[in-house]
Amino acid sequence: MSLFRIDALPDDGLSTVSIPVMGQALCAGFPSPADDFQEQAIELPRWLVPNPPATFLWRIAGFSMRDAGIHDGDLACVDRSLTPGHGSIVVAAVDGEMSIKRVVVEGNRTRLAFDNADLPIYALQELSEAAIWGVVRFTIRWHVAKTGLSR
C-alpha cells in the first residue's frame, strides 16, 4: 500500500471548491438504501480535489471498514474519475444499494470485501449486480468531541 506525503502546500493552497455531501449516510456494513441527492456542500482546499465535478462526500455509518481507518461518522471523499485497483476502497452499488468496500483482486477474479476482521467475509450472491461508483480518495475524521467545536 502506498502512502501519500505532503511536503509543502501548493501555491494555490488557499483556493477552495464546494463539494456536495450526499443525502444519506454511506453504509459501512451490509448495503442499505441511499438517496441520490445532495444534502449540503463543504468547501475543501482545491489541491485536495483534483476533479471537482466528479467528487462527492459521503457520511459513513457503521464499522465494516474499521481496519482501513474508516469509522462511523467520518466523511469519505469519493472521486468518480479514478480507476480502482487491488486494495482500493470504493463506493459500490450492490443491487442498487450504496456501500463502501475494499477491492480485492485474486488472479482473474475481483471481489468486494469488508475491512474489519471481526466481520464475516462479505459475499455477493451469484446473481447480484455490483458496480463501482467511485474510489475513496481520503476521509475526514473529527478528533474532538463535537460539543467542543462550538468555539
C-alpha positions as CSV (number, residue, x, y, z in Angstrom):
1,M,0.0,0.0,0.0
2,S,1.4,3.4,-1.0
3,L,1.2,6.4,1.3
4,F,0.9,10.0,0.1
5,R,3.1,12.7,1.5
6,I,2.5,16.4,1.6
7,D,5.9,18.1,1.7
8,A,4.6,21.6,1.0
9,L,1.3,23.1,0.3
10,P,0.7,24.0,-3.3
11,D,0.9,27.7,-4.3
12,D,-2.9,27.8,-4.7
13,G,-3.4,26.3,-1.2
14,L,-5.9,29.0,-0.3
15,S,-8.4,28.4,-3.2
16,T,-11.3,26.2,-2.4
17,V,-14.0,24.2,-4.2
18,S,-17.5,23.4,-3.0
19,I,-18.0,19.6,-2.8
20,P,-21.5,18.2,-2.4
21,V,-22.4,15.9,0.6
22,M,-24.7,13.1,-0.5
23,G,-28.0,12.9,1.4
24,Q,-27.9,9.6,3.2
25,A,-25.0,8.1,5.1
26,L,-23.0,5.5,3.2
27,C,-23.3,2.1,4.7
28,A,-20.1,0.7,6.1
29,G,-21.5,-2.7,6.5
30,F,-24.2,-4.5,4.6
31,P,-25.8,-2.4,1.9
32,S,-28.6,-0.1,2.8
33,P,-30.7,2.3,0.6
34,A,-29.0,5.6,-0.3
35,D,-30.6,8.7,-1.7
36,D,-29.0,10.1,-4.8
37,F,-29.3,13.8,-3.8
38,Q,-27.2,16.4,-2.2
39,E,-27.8,17.4,1.4
40,Q,-25.3,20.3,1.6
41,A,-21.8,21.2,0.4
42,I,-18.5,21.6,2.1
43,E,-15.6,23.9,1.0
44,L,-12.3,22.0,0.6
45,P,-8.9,23.2,-0.5
46,R,-8.7,22.9,-4.3
47,W,-5.4,20.9,-4.1
48,L,-7.3,18.1,-2.3
49,V,-9.8,17.8,-5.0
50,P,-8.2,17.4,-8.5
51,N,-11.5,16.8,-10.3
52,P,-14.3,18.7,-8.5
53,P,-17.2,17.7,-11.0
54,A,-16.5,14.0,-10.3
55,T,-16.1,14.4,-6.5
56,F,-18.6,13.9,-3.7
57,L,-18.6,13.5,0.1
58,W,-20.5,10.7,1.8
59,R,-21.0,10.3,5.6
60,I,-20.0,6.9,6.9
61,A,-22.4,4.8,9.0
62,G,-21.1,1.6,10.5
63,F,-17.8,-0.1,11.3
64,S,-17.2,-2.6,8.4
65,M,-14.2,-0.6,7.2
66,R,-12.7,-0.1,10.7
67,D,-9.4,-1.8,9.9
68,A,-8.9,0.6,7.0
69,G,-9.2,3.5,9.5
70,I,-12.7,4.5,8.3
71,H,-15.1,4.8,11.1
72,D,-18.8,5.7,11.8
73,G,-19.3,9.4,11.4
74,D,-16.3,10.0,9.1
75,L,-16.7,11.8,5.7
76,A,-15.4,9.9,2.7
77,C,-14.2,11.9,-0.3
78,V,-15.2,9.9,-3.4
79,D,-13.8,10.5,-6.8
80,R,-15.7,9.0,-9.7
81,S,-12.9,9.7,-12.2
82,L,-10.4,7.3,-10.6
83,T,-9.9,3.7,-11.8
84,P,-10.0,1.3,-8.9
85,G,-7.3,-1.4,-8.5
86,H,-6.4,-4.1,-6.0
87,G,-6.6,-2.6,-2.5
88,S,-8.7,0.4,-3.5
89,I,-11.5,1.5,-1.2
90,V,-14.6,2.1,-3.2
91,V,-18.2,3.1,-3.1
92,A,-20.1,0.3,-4.8
93,A,-23.8,-0.1,-5.8
94,V,-24.7,-3.6,-4.9
95,D,-28.2,-4.5,-6.3
96,G,-28.8,-0.7,-6.4
97,E,-27.8,0.0,-2.8
98,M,-24.7,2.0,-2.0
99,S,-22.0,0.8,0.4
100,I,-18.2,1.1,1.0
101,K,-15.9,-1.8,0.4
102,R,-12.3,-2.8,-0.5
103,V,-11.5,-4.1,-3.9
104,V,-9.6,-7.5,-3.7
105,V,-8.1,-8.9,-6.9
106,E,-7.2,-12.6,-6.8
107,G,-5.9,-13.9,-10.1
108,N,-8.6,-13.0,-12.7
109,R,-11.3,-12.7,-10.0
110,T,-12.3,-9.4,-8.4
111,R,-14.4,-9.2,-5.2
112,L,-15.6,-6.6,-2.8
113,A,-14.6,-7.1,0.9
114,F,-15.2,-5.6,4.3
115,D,-12.1,-4.3,6.1
116,N,-13.0,-5.4,9.6
117,A,-11.5,-8.7,10.9
118,D,-14.5,-9.1,13.3
119,L,-17.0,-9.4,10.5
120,P,-17.7,-12.4,8.2
121,I,-16.5,-12.4,4.7
122,Y,-18.8,-10.3,2.5
123,A,-20.1,-12.5,-0.2
124,L,-22.1,-11.3,-3.2
125,Q,-25.0,-13.5,-4.2
126,E,-24.3,-15.2,-7.5
127,L,-26.9,-13.2,-9.4
128,S,-26.1,-9.9,-7.6
129,E,-25.4,-6.8,-9.7
130,A,-22.5,-4.8,-8.5
131,A,-20.9,-1.6,-10.0
132,I,-18.2,0.5,-8.6
133,W,-19.5,4.1,-8.3
134,G,-16.2,5.8,-7.2
135,V,-12.9,5.5,-5.4
136,V,-12.4,6.9,-1.9
137,R,-9.6,9.5,-2.2
138,F,-9.4,10.3,1.5
139,T,-11.6,10.5,4.7
140,I,-12.2,13.3,7.2
141,R,-12.5,12.5,10.9
142,W,-13.1,14.8,13.8
143,H,-10.7,14.2,16.8
144,V,-12.5,16.4,19.3
145,A,-16.0,15.9,20.7
146,K,-18.5,17.7,18.5
147,T,-19.6,19.7,21.5
148,G,-16.1,21.1,21.7
149,L,-16.4,22.5,18.1
150,S,-18.5,25.5,19.1
151,R,-15.5,27.7,19.8
